[in-house]
Amino acid sequence: MTDSVQPHSAAAQSAVLRHLPVLLVEVLRALAIEKNGAYVDATFGRGGHCRAILEELSDRGRLIALDRDPQAIAEAEKLQAQEPRLRVFRARFSELSQVVSACGLAGALQGVLMDVGVSSPQLDDPDRGFSFRHPGPLDMRMDPSQGVDAAHWLNSADEQVIADVIWRFGEERRARRIAKAIVAARPLHTTQGLAEVVAACVPRGNTRSTKHPATKTFQAVRIFINDELQELQQGVLAAFDNLALGGRLAVISFHSLEDRQVKHAFKALSQPPVLPRRLPVQDAQVAVRGRLISGPIRAGRTELDVNPRARSATLRVIERVA
């Protein structure tokens, strides 16, 4: 969007915000892009970060874009058709190594960006079933062609299993009460239906929080349905392993579970292993593989004023040194 063309309607403003890449300036700075380098955007989304990285590359630069969402891939393929430096693959984080190897770039990447979790276009599409803010089918799959949707799982899973998922992935202290209510209300088929069941489990007068009572439950079910934390764990290790020396991995997360997992993974990669004190091991044999570039990076006030979604975003960056 240029300065001379401003959206006037709320719908137009919402459409623009959906396509704003979060922490864009910080990502480009963190990746320290080399013009002739090879990079991976592991979450194409709607291509905001991807296009910005391409602008930094020369004609000899290369960029691989991944996404597991078919709608995102459709957008990526449009860009690929007019951009010879870009190759697009429909793949998960855990499949990153296979994709990079197929491109002949194993261990030769100058940078990888992972933008974790659900995207704004996914949240804003009622047919995808990610959000309680729009009535729609209870789906929540990032790739609707694979796996079991949220409705099928919630309508068939054991009450204890549902409670465990809501507690583990949503950190919801009312998990058992909510799971019991879900089982009693089955079958559930819509986002609105699930949101109403969860909201009824919150005592009246306990609504001071600005978050909807169903926020944590929807997050938990979505993470479970898409196996997001396992994908993140495998993706971080695969991305780091495919970096060249001096290459950087940048990960944007949007809630504490994701950020905690990235933080622990980066810590393990940037610290030497703990060994018995008297073990005869040379320093070179315990050298750390990674170097943390900074502490957690968050959006500044200027970005938050135009893109409120950035409020919960955290960027962490690690560089491969061995």
C-alpha positions as CSV (number, residue, x, y, z in Angstrom):
1,M,0.0,0.0,0.0
2,T,1.4,3.4,-0.9
3,D,1.1,6.5,1.2
4,S,-1.3,8.0,-1.3
5,V,-3.8,5.2,-1.2
6,Q,-5.5,4.6,2.1
7,P,-8.3,2.1,2.9
8,H,-11.4,3.8,4.1
9,S,-13.7,1.0,5.1
10,A,-13.2,-1.3,8.2
11,A,-13.2,-4.3,5.8
12,A,-10.5,-2.7,3.7
13,Q,-8.4,-1.9,6.7
14,S,-8.8,-5.5,8.0
15,A,-7.6,-6.8,4.6
16,V,-4.5,-4.7,4.7
17,L,-3.7,-5.8,8.3
18,R,-4.0,-9.4,7.4
19,H,-1.2,-9.1,4.9
20,L,1.3,-7.1,7.1
21,P,4.3,-9.3,7.8
22,V,5.0,-9.2,11.6
23,L,8.4,-7.8,12.7
24,L,9.5,-7.3,9.1
25,V,12.3,-4.8,9.8
26,E,13.6,-6.9,12.7
27,V,13.6,-10.1,10.7
28,L,15.6,-8.6,7.8
29,R,18.1,-7.2,10.2
30,A,18.4,-10.5,12.1
31,L,18.9,-12.6,9.0
32,A,21.7,-10.2,7.8
33,I,20.9,-11.2,4.2
34,E,23.7,-11.9,1.8
35,K,22.7,-10.8,-1.7
36,N,23.9,-14.1,-3.4
37,G,22.7,-16.3,-0.5
38,A,20.2,-19.2,-0.2
39,Y,17.3,-18.8,2.2
40,V,14.2,-20.6,3.3
41,D,10.9,-18.9,4.3
42,A,9.3,-21.9,6.1
43,T,5.9,-20.3,6.5
44,F,4.9,-18.4,3.3
45,G,1.5,-17.4,4.6
46,R,0.6,-14.6,2.2
47,G,4.2,-13.8,1.2
48,G,5.0,-10.6,3.1
49,H,8.3,-11.8,4.5
50,C,9.1,-13.7,1.3
51,R,8.7,-10.7,-0.9
52,A,10.9,-8.6,1.4
53,I,13.7,-11.2,1.4
54,L,13.5,-11.4,-2.4
55,E,14.0,-7.7,-2.6
56,E,17.3,-8.1,-0.7
57,L,18.6,-10.8,-3.0
58,S,20.6,-10.5,-6.3
59,D,19.8,-12.4,-9.4
60,R,22.0,-15.2,-8.1
61,G,20.2,-15.4,-4.8
62,R,17.8,-18.3,-4.1
63,L,14.7,-18.5,-1.9
64,I,12.7,-21.6,-1.0
65,A,9.2,-21.1,0.4
66,L,7.2,-23.7,2.3
67,D,3.7,-23.9,3.7
68,R,1.4,-26.7,4.6
69,D,-1.8,-24.6,3.8
70,P,-3.1,-25.1,0.3
71,Q,-4.4,-21.6,0.1
72,A,-1.0,-20.2,1.0
73,I,0.6,-22.4,-1.6
74,A,-1.8,-21.1,-4.2
75,E,-0.6,-17.6,-3.5
76,A,3.0,-18.7,-3.4
77,E,2.7,-20.3,-6.8
78,K,1.4,-17.1,-8.3
79,L,4.6,-15.4,-7.1
80,Q,6.8,-18.3,-8.3
81,A,5.4,-18.0,-11.8
82,Q,7.0,-14.5,-12.1
83,E,10.0,-15.0,-9.8
84,P,12.8,-17.3,-11.1
85,R,14.7,-17.1,-7.8
86,L,11.8,-18.7,-5.9
87,R,10.9,-22.3,-5.5
88,V,7.7,-23.3,-3.7
89,F,6.9,-26.5,-1.8
90,R,3.8,-27.7,0.0
91,A,5.5,-29.1,3.1
92,R,5.6,-29.1,6.9
93,F,8.4,-27.8,9.1
94,S,9.4,-31.4,9.7
95,E,9.9,-31.9,6.0
96,L,12.3,-29.0,5.6
97,S,15.4,-31.2,5.3
98,Q,13.9,-33.2,2.5
99,V,13.0,-30.1,0.6
100,V,16.3,-28.4,1.1
101,S,18.1,-31.6,0.0
102,A,16.0,-31.9,-3.1
103,C,17.1,-28.3,-4.0
104,G,20.8,-29.3,-3.5
105,L,21.2,-26.9,-0.6
106,A,21.7,-29.2,2.4
107,G,23.9,-27.5,4.9
108,A,24.4,-24.5,2.6
109,L,21.6,-22.1,3.7
110,Q,22.5,-18.5,4.8
111,G,19.2,-18.2,6.6
112,V,15.8,-19.7,7.6
113,L,12.7,-17.9,8.8
114,M,10.0,-19.8,10.7
115,D,6.8,-17.9,11.5
116,V,5.0,-20.2,13.9
117,G,1.3,-20.8,14.5
118,V,-1.9,-19.8,12.8
119,S,-2.0,-16.8,10.3
120,S,-4.4,-13.9,10.2
121,P,-5.9,-15.1,6.9
122,Q,-6.6,-18.5,8.5
123,L,-8.2,-16.9,11.5
124,D,-10.3,-14.6,9.4
125,D,-11.7,-17.3,7.1
126,P,-14.9,-18.7,8.8
127,D,-14.7,-21.8,6.6
128,R,-11.4,-22.8,8.2
129,G,-12.9,-23.1,11.7
130,F,-9.9,-21.6,13.6
131,S,-11.7,-18.8,15.4
132,F,-14.7,-18.5,17.7
133,R,-15.2,-14.9,16.4
134,H,-16.8,-16.2,13.2
135,P,-19.4,-19.0,13.0
136,G,-18.1,-21.8,10.8
137,P,-17.4,-25.5,10.7
138,L,-15.2,-26.9,13.5
139,D,-12.2,-27.8,11.4
140,M,-8.9,-26.1,12.4
141,R,-6.7,-28.1,10.1
142,M,-3.9,-26.1,8.5
143,D,-4.1,-28.6,5.6
144,P,-7.8,-29.6,5.2
145,S,-6.8,-32.5,3.0
146,Q,-5.0,-34.3,5.8
147,G,-5.8,-35.6,9.3
148,V,-8.9,-35.5,11.4
149,D,-10.7,-32.2,11.9
150,A,-11.5,-30.7,15.3
151,A,-15.2,-31.7,15.3
152,H,-14.4,-35.4,14.6
153,W,-11.8,-35.5,17.4
154,L,-13.9,-33.6,20.0
155,N,-16.9,-35.8,19.2
156,S,-15.1,-39.1,19.7
157,A,-12.2,-38.5,22.1
158,D,-12.3,-39.6,25.7
159,E,-13.1,-36.9,28.2
160,Q,-9.8,-37.3,30.1
161,V,-7.9,-37.0,26.8
162,I,-9.7,-33.8,25.9
163,A,-9.0,-32.4,29.4
164,D,-5.3,-33.3,29.1
165,V,-5.0,-31.6,25.7
166,I,-6.8,-28.4,26.9
167,W,-4.5,-28.3,30.0
168,R,-1.3,-29.1,28.2
169,F,-1.6,-27.0,25.1
170,G,-3.9,-24.2,26.4
171,E,-2.7,-24.0,30.0
172,E,-6.4,-23.7,30.8
173,R,-7.0,-24.3,34.6
174,R,-10.7,-25.2,33.9
175,A,-9.7,-28.0,31.5
176,R,-11.5,-30.7,33.3
177,R,-14.7,-28.7,33.6
178,I,-14.6,-27.7,30.0
179,A,-13.9,-31.3,28.8
180,K,-16.8,-32.6,30.8
181,A,-19.1,-29.9,29.3
182,I,-17.8,-30.7,25.8
183,V,-18.7,-34.4,26.2
184,A,-22.1,-33.5,27.6
185,A,-22.8,-31.2,24.6
186,R,-21.7,-33.6,21.9
187,P,-22.1,-33.7,19.0
188,L,-20.4,-30.3,18.3
189,H,-20.0,-29.2,14.7
190,T,-19.5,-25.4,14.7
191,T,-17.0,-23.0,16.2
192,Q,-19.8,-21.0,17.7
193,G,-21.2,-24.2,19.4
194,L,-17.8,-25.0,21.0
195,A,-17.3,-21.4,22.1
196,E,-20.6,-21.3,23.8
197,V,-19.9,-24.5,25.7
198,V,-16.6,-23.2,26.9
199,A,-18.0,-19.8,27.8
200,A,-20.7,-21.4,30.0
201,C,-17.9,-23.0,32.1
202,V,-16.6,-19.6,33.2
203,P,-18.4,-18.4,36.4
204,R,-20.3,-15.1,36.1
205,G,-18.4,-12.2,37.4
206,N,-15.1,-13.7,36.4
207,T,-14.9,-11.9,33.1
208,R,-12.4,-9.1,33.8
209,S,-10.0,-10.5,31.2
210,T,-10.1,-9.0,27.8
211,K,-9.7,-12.5,26.2
212,H,-12.7,-14.5,25.2
213,P,-13.2,-17.5,27.6
214,A,-12.7,-19.9,24.7
215,T,-9.3,-18.5,23.6
216,K,-7.2,-21.1,25.4
217,T,-9.4,-24.0,24.5
218,F,-9.3,-23.1,20.8
219,Q,-5.6,-22.7,20.9
220,A,-5.1,-26.1,22.6
221,V,-7.3,-28.0,20.1
222,R,-5.7,-26.3,17.1
223,I,-2.2,-27.1,18.4
224,F,-3.2,-30.7,19.0
225,I,-5.0,-31.2,15.7
226,N,-2.0,-29.9,13.7
227,D,0.7,-31.4,15.9
228,E,2.2,-28.0,16.0
229,L,4.7,-28.3,18.9
230,Q,6.2,-31.5,17.5
231,E,6.4,-29.9,14.0
232,L,8.1,-26.8,15.6
233,Q,10.7,-29.0,17.5
234,Q,11.6,-31.0,14.4
235,G,11.6,-27.9,12.2
236,V,14.0,-25.9,14.4
237,L,16.5,-28.7,14.5
238,A,16.2,-29.4,10.7
239,A,16.6,-25.7,9.9
240,F,19.7,-25.3,12.1
241,D,21.3,-28.4,10.7
242,N,20.9,-27.1,7.2
243,L,22.6,-23.7,7.9
244,A,26.0,-23.0,6.6
245,L,28.6,-21.6,9.1
246,G,27.5,-18.1,9.8
247,G,23.9,-18.8,8.7
248,R,21.1,-17.7,10.9
249,L,17.7,-19.1,12.0
250,A,15.0,-16.7,13.0
251,V,11.8,-17.9,14.6
252,I,8.7,-15.8,15.3
253,S,6.3,-17.3,17.9
254,F,3.0,-16.0,19.2
255,H,2.4,-17.6,22.6
256,S,4.3,-18.9,25.5
257,L,4.3,-22.6,24.7
258,E,5.9,-21.9,21.3
259,D,8.4,-19.3,22.6
260,R,9.4,-21.6,25.5
261,Q,10.1,-24.4,23.1
262,V,12.2,-22.2,20.8
263,K,14.1,-20.7,23.8
264,H,15.0,-24.1,25.1
265,A,16.1,-25.4,21.7
266,F,18.3,-22.4,21.1
267,K,19.7,-22.7,24.6
268,A,20.7,-26.3,24.0
269,L,22.3,-25.4,20.7
270,S,24.3,-22.5,22.2
271,Q,25.7,-24.1,25.3
272,P,28.2,-26.9,25.7
273,P,26.9,-30.3,26.9
274,V,27.2,-31.0,30.6
275,L,30.0,-33.6,31.1
276,P,31.5,-35.3,34.1
277,R,34.2,-33.1,35.6
278,R,37.1,-35.5,35.1
279,L,36.2,-36.8,31.7
280,P,39.3,-36.3,29.3
281,V,37.6,-34.3,26.6
282,Q,39.3,-31.6,24.6
283,D,37.6,-28.2,24.2
284,A,37.2,-28.7,20.4
285,Q,35.1,-31.8,21.1
286,V,32.5,-29.8,23.2
287,A,32.4,-26.6,21.2
288,V,28.9,-25.1,21.0
289,R,27.2,-25.2,17.6
290,G,25.2,-22.0,17.9
291,R,25.5,-18.4,19.1
292,L,22.5,-16.4,20.3
293,I,22.2,-13.1,18.4
294,S,20.1,-11.3,21.0
295,G,17.4,-11.8,23.6
296,P,13.8,-12.0,22.6
297,I,12.8,-9.2,20.1
298,R,9.3,-7.7,20.1
299,A,7.4,-5.2,18.1
300,G,7.9,-1.5,18.7
301,R,5.1,1.1,19.2
302,T,5.1,2.2,15.6
303,E,4.3,-1.3,14.4
304,L,1.8,-2.0,17.1
305,D,-0.1,1.1,16.1
306,V,-0.7,-0.3,12.6
307,N,-0.7,-4.0,13.3
308,P,-2.1,-5.0,16.7
309,R,-1.5,-8.7,15.9
310,A,2.3,-8.0,16.4
311,R,1.7,-7.5,20.2
312,S,2.1,-11.2,21.0
313,A,4.9,-11.8,18.5
314,T,8.4,-12.8,19.8
315,L,11.4,-13.2,17.5
316,R,14.5,-15.2,18.5
317,V,17.6,-15.6,16.4
318,I,20.5,-18.0,16.5
319,E,23.6,-18.2,14.3
320,R,25.5,-21.4,13.4
321,V,29.1,-21.2,14.4
322,A,30.2,-24.9,14.3
